[in-house]
Amino acid sequence: MSGPDPVGWDACAAGWDRSSAQFERSVQRVTVELVDALSLFTGETVVELACGPGGMLPLLADLVAPAGSVIAGDISPAMVEAARNRAREAGASGVEVHELALDWVDLPSASAGALVSRFGYMFAEDPAAALGEARRVLRPGGRFATAIWDQPEVNPYGVIPLEALAAVGLTDIPAAGDAGMFRLAEPGLIDQLLLDAGFTDVVVKPVGVSFAFDSFEDLLVWINDHSQRVTSALAEGVAGSVEEFQKELKLLVEPYVQSEGRISLPGVALVASARA
């Protein structure tokens, strides 16, 4: 059961798929922390929700091989297809990819030893219910790990495109708790949601990341590929909106320009781990 796709992930699935390798490099530190928290071992079943184009699947499959299995899911059929292709191309065995929502996970109770979601729960319709579903799917003592984005002020990577949109009157400047990537960024919120869902041993750790682009043009391609919010707003804007957006964006990224025009935009994720 996939449920609705309110963020429009199908529309940006091709872009996410094209730049999957770059995304994996950018968030490698987050991935390492998630995998460490899961303590995966051969022969067990691990579930990944909001798997996107499947960048983590080869790694997860390798960690539970040869007798283990990976069940991955995403709300977007296009992301599911991309993830299946990535697992197949990587030769990852024991991987299944299905349309699965966060808020209602169509898997049996107590069926997995570990569950992970990298940058998914901010987009759940009801994050509290979604975390309750994660605990239901895990066996008693099962390991849980997720990554969400920290507050907007420490995430130029995610904020600057939206600030450029706001400068031309096409959106509001994001704040912690707003719908979107910063929905769970309020201090202590993910901790409390996990405890309320019945998890124990909750640990939340900030992890820095950096998104590097060879040029301003490469940054524009990335934004067009990844941000349905930006592309939709610009498509609906008045004549000249795209040019004005790009002008404002260039001013905002100026402090992050390095040698030879390269741009490095920092960010901070929160990696939360717990036990069912």
N, C-alpha and C positions, 0 to 999 in steps of 0.2 A: 504494500500500500504506500503510495508516494505522497498523497496529500497535495495541497496547493503549492505553487512556486511563487510566492509574493515578491521575492527579490529579483526574479527574472534570470535565474541561473542558466536556463537553457540558452538564452540569448547570448551569454558571454562564455559558454562552455568551450567553444572553438578557440577563443583567445586564451583562456586558462590552459587549454591543452597545448597550444603552441609554445607557451612560455613556461611550461611545467618545470623544465630543468633549471631555469633561472629562479623560479620561485623556491625550488628545493634548496638551491645554494643560499638564497637569502635568509631562509628560516632554518638552516641546518642546526643551529644551536637549540632551537625550540624542539626540533625532531629528536635530537639526542636526549634532551631532558625528558621528553615524553616516553621514549623507549626505555630509558633507565628506570623511570618510575614504574613501568609495567612489569619489569623483571620477567620477560617472556622466556619460556623454555620449550624444548622440542616436545611435540605431541599434543599440545593444548590448542584450544580454540580461542582465537582473538577476534573481536568485532571492531571494525572501524566505521563510524558513522560520519556523515557529511564528508565522504572521501574525496569529493571533487574529481579531478581527472586521474586520480590514483597514484599520485607521486610517492606515497608511503608504502604502497602495496608490495613491491619487490622486497623491501627491507623487512616488513612484517612477516612475509612468507618465508624468508630465509631464516628468521629467528625461531620459527616454530617447526621448520622442516626437520626430518622428512615426513614425520607422521602427523604433524599438526595441520590446522586449517585456519584460513582467514575468511571471514564473512564481512564483506564491505557493502556499504549502502550509501545512496545519495538520493535526494528528493528529485533531482533533475535527470530525466531519461538520457539527455545528451551527455551529461557527466558520467552516468553509468556506462554508456557505450565507450567513452574515452578511457575510463578506468579499466574496463575489460580488455581493451586493445593494449593498454600499457602493461598490464599483467601478462598478457599473452606474448607481447614482444620481448618482455624481460625473461620469459621462460619460468615465471613464478608458478609453482605447483601448489595445489590445495587452496586455490583462491576462487571464491564465488562473489559476484557483484550483483546486487539487486537494487530495485527502487525501494528505499526505506526512508521514512520520515524520522525526525528526532522525537517528535511529540508522541508518536505511537509506533513502536518498533515491532514489526511483524516477525518476531522471533520468540521461541519458547522461553519461559521463565527459567532462571538458573541454568542456562545453556552454555555460558561462556566463562572462561577463567579470567579474561581481561577484556577491557573495552576502552577504546581511545577515540577522541574526536578532536581534530586540530582545526581550530577556528570555525566551529560549527554552532555551538550553543547560543551565541549572540543572535543567531537568526532563527532560532526556534520560535514557534508561535507562543508557546508557554514554557520558558526555560525551566521553571520549577517542575512542571509535569514531565518535561523531557528528561531531566536528571532522575526523577523517580522511575521512569522507564528504563534508564540505563542500569539503575540498581536492580530492578526486577530481572533483567536479562542476565545479570552476573550471578555466579554461584556465591554462597556465603564465603566471605574472605577474598572474593575476587578483586583484582586490581583495576582501578579506574584512573585515567589521566586525560586531561583536556587542556587546550590552550585557548585563551581569549586575549583580546587586546586590552592593554592598560589604558589609562586616561588619555584624552586627546592631547593634553599639553606635553606629553612625552612621546607622542606619535606623529611627528611631522610627515612620515610616510603616508599615513591615512588621512591626515587633516588638511594638508596643503591643497590637494585638488578640490576639496569641499570649500575651503576658504576662498579659492579663486572663483568658484561658482557663486559663493555668497557675495563676493565683490561686484559681480555683475547682476545681482538681484535674482539669482535662480535657485537659491536654497538658503538655509540658515546655517550659521557656524555651528558645528557639532558640539555637543556637551555630553558628559558621562550620563548614561541612562537613556539617551535618545535612541530611537529605533535605528538599527544598523550595527556597524562594527563595534561601537562603543556602548552597546546596550548593557553589558555586564561589567562596565569599567568602574563603577562606584566602589570606593574602598570597602573591603570586607564583604561585598555582596556575594561573590562566588563561594566564599567560605561558608556563609550562612545558608545559601541554597543547598550546598552539598550536605551540610549537617541536617537541614530540614528534610532532605530526601532519605535520610537514614544512613548516610555514609559515616565512616569513622576514620581516624588517623588522617585528617585533612591537612595537607601542606600546600601552600601557595608560594611560588617563587617567581620573581621578575627575571626575565631573560631578554637581553638586548639583541636586536637584529639590525641589519643594514641592507637596504635595497639600492644597488648600484646600477647606473645607466651611463652608457658611453657618451650620450649627448642629450640635449633637450628634446630632439626629435624622437629619440628612443623612449624617453619618458612619456611623450605624448602617445606613442604606439601602445605602451604598457597600460596607460590610463584607459584608452579606447578599448583595449582588449579585456580589461578587468573590471571596470566600474560601470555597471549598468545605470547607476544613479547619475553619473556624470553624462554619459552618452544620451540618456533619455532627456535630461534637463536641457542639454544643448540642442537636441533635435526639436524640442518644444519651444525654444527661446526665439526671440525676435531676430531679424536680420542683423548680422554683425556680432551676435553673441559668441560664436566660436572664436573669432579674432580677439574680442575683448577678454574672453576667458584665457586664451593663450598668453596674452599680454600680462594679465594679472598673475598667472601661474609662473611666468618667467621671472617676475619680480620676487615672488615668494620663495622660489628655489635658489635665488642668487646666493644666499649665505651658505648653501650646501654644494656650490660648484667648486670642483677641485681642479687639478692640473689638466690641461688640454680639453677643458669643457666637460669632463666627467662629473656626474652628479651622484652624491651618496646621501640618501634620505634615511635617517635613523628611526627606530621604533622600539617599543618595549611590549613584550607579551607577558601574560601571567600564565604560568604552567601550574595547574592545580592537580594534585594527586590525592587518592583516597582509597579506602577499602570498603567493600560492600558488607 
